[in-house]
């Protein structure tokens, strides 16, 4: 992993729709927040668009800490994306 790369980890139906468990990417400079990341990922292909079509419900953890969509991703090494928790 180089210093500009970031590990993305996908869970549950996000993983199923994208078709990957995880991947290493290098983000463009304009991607600064979780919201920016989700928007950028949606443009990467049909799988991503399907997984992130309702991006507002996607939960995110930056380096194992839950984060809201307005949070900056600067310095993050790993970002996990997963659907809302269900069940009882």
N, C-alpha and C positions, 0 to 999 in steps of 0.2 A: 504494500500500500504506500503510495507516495504522499508527500506532505499536503498536496492539494486534493487528495481523494477523500471520499466519504463512503462509509459502508451503510447501505440501506438494507433493512431487514423487514420482511413482510410476514404477516400472520393471518391465519384463518382465511376468510373469503377474499381478502386483499391479495394474499399469496396465490390462491387458486385462480383468480382472474388474471393476475399478471403472469403467472406461470413460473415464478422464481421464488426461492426461499430468501435469497439475499443477492445483492450485487454491489460492486464497487464502482463509483462514478466520480467524475470531476464536474463540479457545478460551474455554470457560467457566472461571472461576477455579479450580474443583476439579481441573482437568487440570494436573498438576504434573510428571509423569514420562512417559517413553516408554511405560511400561506403561499409565498412565492414558489417554494419547492413543490407543493402539491399542484399548483398551476403549471409549472414547468414539466413535471412528470406527465400530466395529462396530455401534453403535446408530443409525447414520445411514441405514441402508437395506440392502436385500438385496445390492446389489453389494458394499458394504463388508464385510458379514458373510461373503460368499463369499470375498472376497480375504483376509480376516483371520481366517478360521475357525481356523487353526492359528497364532495370533499369536506363539507361542514360537519359530517358525522364521523370522519376518520379521526381516530385518536393517535397521538404522537408521543414518543418518548425520545428525548435527546440525551444520549449517553446514559441511558437507564433512568432518566428522570422525566416524569410526565410534563408536557409542555403544551401551552395553548398555541393557536395558529398565528398569533401576532409575535411570538417569541423569535428572537434572532437565532440563526443557526451558525453564526461565526464561531469557528474553533471546534465545532462538533466533530467527533470521530465516527459516531454511529447514530443513525436515526431509525427508529422502528415505527412502522405504520400498522395499525390494526383497527378492526371495526369496533363499534361500541360493544360494551359487555352486555350480555343478555342472560336471562335465567333467573333463578331465585333460590 
